[in-house]
Amino acid sequence: MGDMTSAASLRRLPSLAGPLPVFDPDAAPPDPDLLFAEWLAAAVDAGVVEPHAMTLSTVDPSGRPTARVLILKYLDAGHWAFASGSESRKGKELANTPWAALTFYWPSLGRQVRVRGLVSVANAEDSAADFMARSAGARGVGLLGNQSEPVASLAERDRALDASTELAIAEPAHVAPGWTVYRLEADEVEFWQGEERRRHVRLVYTRAGDGWRRGLLWP
């Protein structure tokens, strides 16, 4: 079995194989929320698995970045929402540096959406409603409140999760302390459409007052 991580092996893997959709930036709407809705619908129609999954990037106090994949809860008037416990690594990093980036990638369409902006905390009612809408298993994880902390074994994990999931089922209105919906207010949104010949189209929206300024970027 060859080394799949060698440069030669990785170079042989397909990339932007196509056929890929054509994107005309001149026909794009004036608001990036509208274009994202169009692209998300196209991803759903194309059968992309978890098209609302995104990479959230944050930084720790020393400026070292951390990235992880989670789910977009909603997009409303330029605010991109996601949820987590405030004591998680991402919660602590956002409390220290409330700036973040989001990245969506839909490989079968050759599309990326990149978002940057300031993150704020939603009100307690919205955070509680989000938590109670989660499955019992997901609420059980949230009730533990120790995301990203070391665990001695999978058996210890399972014992704790069994107990917290039972609590979630028995008390469906019980909300984990610190459960938080975060809202990233975008000041930059880029739509990246790949092209087989690498003549990629990159359209960036930059916030300008109450509206948006649009421009193209080199591939």
C-alpha positions as CSV (number, residue, x, y, z in Angstrom):
1,M,0.0,0.0,0.0
2,G,1.5,3.3,-1.1
3,D,1.9,6.4,1.0
4,M,-1.4,8.2,0.4
5,T,-0.1,11.4,2.0
6,S,2.9,11.8,-0.3
7,A,3.0,14.8,-2.7
8,A,2.7,12.5,-5.7
9,S,-0.3,10.6,-4.3
10,L,-2.2,13.7,-3.3
11,R,-1.5,15.3,-6.7
12,R,-3.3,12.3,-8.3
13,L,-6.5,12.9,-6.4
14,P,-9.2,14.7,-8.4
15,S,-9.8,18.4,-7.7
16,L,-12.5,20.6,-9.3
17,A,-13.2,17.7,-11.8
18,G,-16.4,19.2,-13.0
19,P,-18.7,19.8,-14.6
20,L,-19.2,22.9,-12.4
21,P,-21.9,25.5,-12.5
22,V,-21.3,28.9,-14.2
23,F,-21.5,31.9,-11.9
24,D,-22.1,35.4,-13.4
25,P,-21.2,37.9,-10.8
26,D,-22.9,40.7,-12.7
27,A,-26.3,39.0,-12.1
28,A,-25.6,38.6,-8.3
29,P,-28.1,40.3,-5.9
30,P,-27.0,43.4,-4.0
31,D,-27.2,41.6,-0.6
32,P,-24.9,38.6,0.2
33,D,-27.7,37.0,2.3
34,L,-29.8,36.6,-0.9
35,L,-26.9,35.1,-2.9
36,F,-26.1,32.7,0.0
37,A,-29.7,31.6,0.0
38,E,-29.5,30.9,-3.7
39,W,-26.2,28.9,-3.4
40,L,-27.5,27.0,-0.4
41,A,-30.6,26.0,-2.3
42,A,-28.5,24.8,-5.2
43,A,-26.3,22.8,-2.8
44,V,-29.5,21.1,-1.4
45,D,-30.7,20.4,-4.9
46,A,-27.3,18.9,-5.8
47,G,-27.6,16.5,-2.9
48,V,-24.7,18.0,-0.9
49,V,-24.6,16.3,2.5
50,E,-25.1,18.7,5.4
51,P,-24.9,21.8,3.2
52,H,-25.4,24.0,6.2
53,A,-22.1,22.7,7.8
54,M,-19.4,25.3,8.1
55,T,-15.9,25.7,9.5
56,L,-15.7,28.2,12.4
57,S,-12.3,29.7,12.9
58,T,-11.3,31.5,16.1
59,V,-8.1,32.5,17.8
60,D,-6.7,32.0,21.3
61,P,-5.2,34.7,23.5
62,S,-1.8,34.1,21.9
63,G,-3.2,34.5,18.4
64,R,-3.1,30.8,17.5
65,P,-6.1,29.8,15.3
66,T,-8.5,27.0,16.0
67,A,-11.0,25.6,13.5
68,R,-13.9,23.2,13.7
69,V,-17.0,22.2,11.8
70,L,-20.4,23.0,13.1
71,I,-23.9,23.9,11.8
72,L,-25.3,27.2,10.7
73,K,-28.4,27.8,12.8
74,Y,-29.8,30.7,10.8
75,L,-28.9,33.7,8.7
76,D,-30.8,36.9,9.4
77,A,-30.1,40.4,8.2
78,G,-26.3,39.7,7.9
79,H,-26.1,37.8,11.2
80,W,-24.8,34.2,10.9
81,A,-25.8,32.2,14.0
82,F,-24.2,29.1,15.6
83,A,-24.4,27.6,19.1
84,S,-22.1,26.3,21.7
85,G,-21.4,26.2,25.4
86,S,-19.7,29.3,26.7
87,E,-17.1,27.2,28.5
88,S,-16.1,25.3,25.4
89,R,-12.8,26.3,23.7
90,K,-14.6,28.3,21.1
91,G,-16.7,30.0,23.7
92,K,-13.7,31.0,25.7
93,E,-11.8,32.2,22.6
94,L,-14.7,34.3,21.5
95,A,-15.0,35.8,24.9
96,N,-11.4,36.9,24.6
97,T,-11.4,37.8,20.9
98,P,-15.0,38.3,19.5
99,W,-13.9,38.1,15.9
100,A,-14.4,34.9,13.8
101,A,-14.5,33.5,10.3
102,L,-16.9,31.0,8.7
103,T,-16.2,28.8,5.7
104,F,-18.7,26.8,3.7
105,Y,-17.4,24.3,1.1
106,W,-19.5,22.4,-1.4
107,P,-17.0,20.4,-3.4
108,S,-19.4,18.9,-5.9
109,L,-20.3,22.4,-7.0
110,G,-16.7,23.8,-6.7
111,R,-18.1,26.5,-4.4
112,Q,-16.9,28.2,-1.2
113,V,-18.4,31.0,0.9
114,R,-16.2,32.8,3.3
115,V,-17.5,35.1,6.0
116,R,-15.7,37.4,8.5
117,G,-17.1,39.6,11.2
118,L,-17.7,40.5,14.9
119,V,-19.4,38.0,17.1
120,S,-22.0,38.9,19.7
121,V,-24.2,36.8,22.1
122,A,-27.9,36.3,21.4
123,N,-30.4,36.8,24.3
124,A,-31.0,34.1,26.8
125,E,-34.4,33.3,25.3
126,D,-33.0,32.5,21.9
127,S,-30.2,30.4,23.4
128,A,-32.7,28.4,25.6
129,A,-35.0,27.9,22.6
130,D,-32.0,26.5,20.5
131,F,-31.0,24.2,23.3
132,M,-34.5,22.8,23.8
133,A,-34.9,22.2,20.0
134,R,-31.8,19.8,20.1
135,S,-32.2,16.0,20.2
136,A,-32.0,14.3,23.6
137,G,-28.5,13.0,22.8
138,A,-27.3,16.5,21.8
139,R,-28.8,18.0,25.0
140,G,-27.1,15.3,27.0
141,V,-23.8,16.4,25.6
142,G,-24.6,20.0,26.3
143,L,-25.6,19.3,29.9
144,L,-22.2,17.9,30.7
145,G,-20.6,21.3,30.1
146,N,-17.1,19.9,29.6
147,Q,-16.6,20.0,25.8
148,S,-13.0,19.7,24.8
149,E,-11.8,18.7,28.3
150,P,-9.7,15.6,28.7
151,V,-11.5,12.3,29.3
152,A,-9.9,9.2,30.7
153,S,-11.7,6.6,28.6
154,L,-14.6,6.0,26.3
155,A,-16.3,4.0,29.1
156,E,-16.1,7.1,31.4
157,R,-17.6,9.1,28.5
158,D,-20.4,6.7,28.0
159,R,-21.3,6.5,31.7
160,A,-21.5,10.3,31.9
161,L,-23.5,10.7,28.7
162,D,-26.0,8.0,29.6
163,A,-26.7,9.9,32.8
164,S,-26.9,13.3,31.2
165,T,-29.1,12.0,28.4
166,E,-31.5,10.4,30.9
167,L,-31.8,13.8,32.6
168,A,-32.4,15.5,29.2
169,I,-35.3,13.1,28.5
170,A,-36.7,13.4,32.0
171,E,-36.5,17.2,32.0
172,P,-36.9,18.4,28.4
173,A,-37.2,22.0,29.5
174,H,-33.9,21.9,31.4
175,V,-31.3,24.2,29.7
176,A,-27.6,23.7,30.1
177,P,-26.0,26.7,32.0
178,G,-23.9,28.6,29.6
179,W,-25.5,27.3,26.4
180,T,-25.2,30.2,24.0
181,V,-26.3,31.2,20.5
182,Y,-23.6,33.3,18.9
183,R,-24.3,35.8,16.0
184,L,-21.5,36.8,13.6
185,E,-22.3,40.1,12.0
186,A,-20.6,39.9,8.7
187,D,-18.5,42.7,7.4
188,E,-17.1,40.7,4.5
189,V,-18.6,37.8,2.5
190,E,-16.8,36.2,-0.4
191,F,-18.4,33.8,-2.9
192,W,-15.8,31.6,-4.6
193,Q,-16.8,29.6,-7.8
194,G,-14.2,27.2,-8.9
195,E,-13.5,26.5,-12.6
196,E,-11.8,23.5,-14.2
197,R,-9.2,25.7,-15.9
198,R,-8.6,27.5,-12.6
199,R,-10.2,30.7,-13.8
200,H,-12.1,30.9,-10.6
201,V,-14.7,33.7,-10.0
202,R,-14.4,35.4,-6.7
203,L,-17.0,38.0,-5.7
204,V,-16.6,39.8,-2.4
205,Y,-19.2,41.9,-0.6
206,T,-17.7,44.4,1.9
207,R,-20.0,46.2,4.3
208,A,-20.3,50.0,3.5
209,G,-22.5,51.8,6.0
210,D,-25.9,50.3,5.9
211,G,-25.3,48.5,2.6
212,W,-22.7,46.5,0.7
213,R,-19.9,47.3,-1.8
214,R,-19.2,44.5,-4.3
215,G,-16.0,43.7,-6.1
216,L,-14.1,41.0,-7.9
217,L,-10.8,39.4,-6.7
218,W,-8.1,37.7,-8.7
219,P,-8.1,33.8,-8.5
